[in-house]
Amino acid sequence: MKVKTGERCPATGIWEVQDCPSITFVFKEGSVVPDYKGNQVYWEFKDNIPVN
């Protein structure tokens, strides 16, 4: 699953920049995903966040 800068996040979890997988952020479902260093990017879903 992936989203572009400015789109709403479809799922809470850990997301990474498509062309730079070492850059990860946590986004909540429904939040607008940001640019990265001023560039429009695609964010790819990496993993769910464990809830205890």
Backbone hydrogen bonds, N-H to C=O, Kabsch-Sander energy under -0.5 kcal/mol:
donor,donor_aa,acceptor,acceptor_aa,energy
3,V,43,W,-2.3
5,T,41,V,-2.1
6,G,33,V,-2.9
7,E,4,K,-2.6
9,C,31,S,-3.3
13,G,27,F,-2.1
14,I,47,D,-3.2
15,W,25,F,-3.4
16,E,44,E,-2.6
17,V,20,C,-0.6
17,V,23,I,-1.9
18,Q,42,Y,-3.0
20,C,17,V,-1.6
23,I,20,C,-2.5
24,T,22,S,-0.8
25,F,15,W,-2.6
27,F,13,G,-2.1
27,F,25,F,-0.5
30,G,9,C,-3.2
31,S,28,K,-2.2
33,V,7,E,-2.6
33,V,31,S,-0.5
36,Y,39,N,-2.4
39,N,36,Y,-1.6
43,W,3,V,-3.6
44,E,16,E,-3.1
45,F,1,M,-2.7
46,K,14,I,-3.2
47,D,14,I,-1.4
52,N,50,P,-0.5
